Amino acid sequence: MLAKNVHIISLGCPKNQVDSEVMGAILAESGYLLTDRPEDASVILINTCAFILPAREEAIAEILQAAAWKKGRKDSRPHLIVTGCLPQRYGKELEESLPEVDLFLGTAEIPHIGRHLDRLRNLPKTKTGGTRRSVVGRPTFLMNAGHKRLISSPAHSAYIKIADGCSNRCSYCVIPSIRGKARSRTIDDILREAEELAARGVRELIITAQDTTAYGLDRKGKPGLSRLLREMAAIDGLSWIRLLYTYPARLTEELLRTIAEEEKICRYLDIPIQHSDDAILTAMNRRGDNALIRKVIAHAREVIPDIALRTSLIVGFPGETPRRFERLLAFVRETRFDHLGVFPYSREEGTVAAILPSRISEKEKERRRGLIMEEQASISREINSVLIGTRQEILIEGPGELEGFTRVGRCRRQAPEIDGVTHLRGGNPEVGEIVACRITAADDYDLFAEFIGEEESK
């Protein structure tokens, strides 16, 4: 074990992943060496999510696992650091329930991670238990292009966080209390980071924030997402730009036209609608009703006929009667999203929804989730089958995972981790290349293709 080896475990969403990458770069510049092997680490750092109960359970499980590594070490035991949303949400409460953890740090401490680790390492082991074990302040941190990142995703694809925090105040959501109000980076700062990522070989930039369509609303002049996208599309070296977390009530004509007109922007939109029943949407404090959602989706398909649409839904929200759930299921059948995720409602303390009556059992939530996902599997297969025979561009991600297929990758309509993949037969393209292929088969979520040739010049 080296004295300054750090093992980082990043949990949760892509926004958290960016924070972990920033901390990794800061630690590297501070003389630390990142290792993939926890058994070789003098520091184990877990960057946590605390959005809903399953995320907290995952975080606690990882912490206890790391604590077991720590306890089982016969040599000098590593320090265990927990950062991110879990300590930001619960603060000093965690000190008593998780005594194995040496230090809890809130989100504002991201730029100071090197200093915190130096201080902790310099303390005699016998005194660490008596020192301040949690540092949690107001969630004001907003990264900028001056914060370097150790990219943990494949080198050809990277997330870029254009804002932090959220001001929407959905009744079920704790994000505003954990991450603070929405704070946007400047366009110039985002473009500087995008140019640096492109220079490092990134072909695909995936734009993320708690609500990307709220970008710029907090800044003077309200620069807006459309302007950012058009300027980003002009950066040499980038091939694909993908947009996540768009709020349906803010999907403007200008934004849709920008996606349609800019070749580098993937014809792909992630629109988390959460529900389709007006009473539930009102209880969720969502802007826009069923009619608006339908109108936005129809207009997106009119402006961008080949667009792939993803959404996220919540089932089992208080007041979701059997009839309201049936309306949601009918909406899914009618709308036919290309990709869809369903989450059982998680009752979160401190939210408005937590005190609502008409609670639904966990068993019933899972049943409803299963019904929607069963319906979506059929829809996805039918949509994918229509693609058979079409030409698609594929971003190569790695060697083949199935017998007879030399490579696996993603086409423009597939985002990493959350959507399916494309299995490629023939050719020998390198990871990170974008190549032409023809779709030959499809299943519920994945596509199968034959290699045609190298990427056509634009």
TILUMLO-727857 format. One record per residue (C-alpha): x, y, z. Coordinates in steps of 0.1 Angstrom, whole numbers, plus 5000, padded with zeros to 4 digits. Example, Ala and Ser with C-alpha at 12.3 -4.5 7.8 and 13.67 -1.06 7.14 Angstrom:
2
512349555078/513749895071/
# end
This chain:
458
500050005000/501350344991/500950625016/498850844992/496850594972/493150684969/490350454958/487250654947/483750494945/481250714927/477550644932/474350794917/473851004886/476151144859/476251474878/477751304908/480251134884/481451474873/481951574909/483951254915/486151334884/486851684897/487851544931/490051284914/491851554895/492351774926/493751484945/496151394916/497451744916/497851724953/500251434950/497751144955/497650844932/494250694922/493950324924/491250084912/492149844940/490649934975/493149694991/495949914979/494450234991/495450455021/492150645015/488850515004/486550794992/482850724985/480850994967/477250934975/473750984963/470751044986/467951124962/465650834971/465650544995/467350294971/470150534966/470650575003/470650205008/473250164981/475350424997/475150265032/475949925017/479050065000/480150235032/479749925053/481649725026/484549975028/484349965066/484849585063/487849635041/489249885066/488649645095/490149345077/493449515069/496249375089/498649655079/497950025083/494150075080/492950315053/490950635061/487350625050/485850945036/482150995026/481251285004/478351414984/474651414989/474351175019/476451395042/474951705027/471451585036/472151435070/475251605083/476351525118/473551265122/475851025104/478651045128/476950835154/475250585130/478450535110/481450555134/483650365109/483750675087/486650915095/485251215077/481951335061/482151615036/479251805020/479151914984/480752254990/483952085001/484651934966/487352194957/488952144992/489251764991/493051774989/493351985020/490851775039/492751455031/496151605040/494851715074/493351375081/496451185071/498651405092/496651335124/497851065147/495650765142/494850765179/493351115177/491151095146/488150995166/488251315186/488451555156/485751715137/484251435116/481751625094/482151945074/478852035058/478052395047/475652555022/475552384988/477052664968/479852494948/479652524910/482452374890/484152574862/486552504834/489452574858/488552254877/490351964859/488751624857/490051274856/487451134832/486150794845/483850724815/485350584782/487750844768/485650904737/482451004757/482051254786/479451424806/479551804808/477651964837/476252304827/474552394860/474052264895/471052274919/467352314910/464652564916/461652364904/460452254939/458651934928/456751814959/458551474960/462051594955/464851674980/467351794954/466852174961/467552114998/470651904990/472052084960/470652434965/468952654940/469752644902/473152794894/474252804857/477852834845/478653094818/478552994782/482153094777/483252874807/481252564794/482652614759/486152624773/485752294790/484052144759/486952254738/489452094762/487451774763/487351764725/491151824723/491551514746/489751294721/486151314734/483751254705/480451264724/479451524749/476451454771/474951764786/473651724821/472151924850/469251884873/467152064846/469052144815/466252354801/466452594830/470052674819/470753044820/467553154837/469453264867/472053464848/471953814835/470653824800/469353464803/471653324776/469653004771/470252644761/469752694724/472552944721/474852714742/474052414719/474752614687/478052744699/479052394712/478152244678/480852464662/483652304682/486052104661/486551744671/483151684686/480851454666/477851404689/476151624715/473451464736/470951634758/469551494791/467051604818/464851844798/461751974815/458651944793/457252284801/460552444789/460952264756/460652564733/460252594696/463752754695/465352454713/463652194690/464652384659/468252394672/468252014676/466751974641/469252204624/472552114640/473951794626/476151724657/473251734681/471751384685/468051354676/467451244711/465551404740/465351284776/462051434789/461251314824/457451374826/456951174859/453251124853/450451204829/447451234851/446551604858/445651544895/448951364902/450951624882/449351904903/450151714936/453751674923/453852054917/454851994881/454452274856/452252174828/449351924825/448551624803/447551844774/450852034775/452851714776/451051564747/451451894727/455151914734/455851554724/453751584692/455551904683/458951754690/458151464666/456751714640/459951934641/462351634644/460551334627/463351084635/463751194672/464250924699/462351014731/463150894766/461150964797/461050874834/457850794854/456950764890/454350514901/452650484934/452550854942/450050944969/446650964954/447450744924/444150554923/443750254901/441950474876/444750724875/447350454871/445250304842/445350654825/449150654829/449450304814/447150414785/449250724780/452450504777/450650284751/449550584731/452750794732/455150514725/458350644739/461550494725/463050454760/461350464793/462350414830/459950374859/460650444896/458350344925/457550654946/459950704975/458550895005/461251145014/461251335047/461251705044/459251705011/455651835007/454551494993/455751315025/452651425044/450151355017/447551085025/446450785003/449750605005/450250294983/451949974994/455449884981/454049564967/451449754946/454050004935/456249724921/453249564905/452449894887/456049934877/456149594862/453049654842/454449964826/457849804819/456149504803/454249734781/457349934773/459349624763/456749544737/456749904724/460549914723/460849594704/458349724678/460150054674/463549884672/462149644645/461249934623/464950024623/465949694606/467449774572/468350134581/471850284581/473050404615/476250564628/477750364657/480150494684/482350194692/482450134730/484349804732/484949444721/481949234712/479949084741/478048824721/479348534700/479748644664/479749014671/483149184670/482249514687/479549674709/478650044707/475750284706/473950474679/472650824682/469450714697/471150524726/472450714756/475150534778/474050324807/470250394805/469450274770/470249964750/473349904729/474149804694/476049474687/478149504656/479249214633/482249254609/484949514606/487649594631/487049954642/488850094672/487150204704/485950564701/485550544663/482150634647/481350394619/478550324595/476450004599/473149854588/470649734614/469949364608/467949264639/466449394671/465149284705/463349464733/466249704739/469249624718/470049654681/472149414660/474049544630/476549474602/479549694595/479449904564/482550134566/484250414583/482450734593/481450944564/483051284563/480651564572/
# end
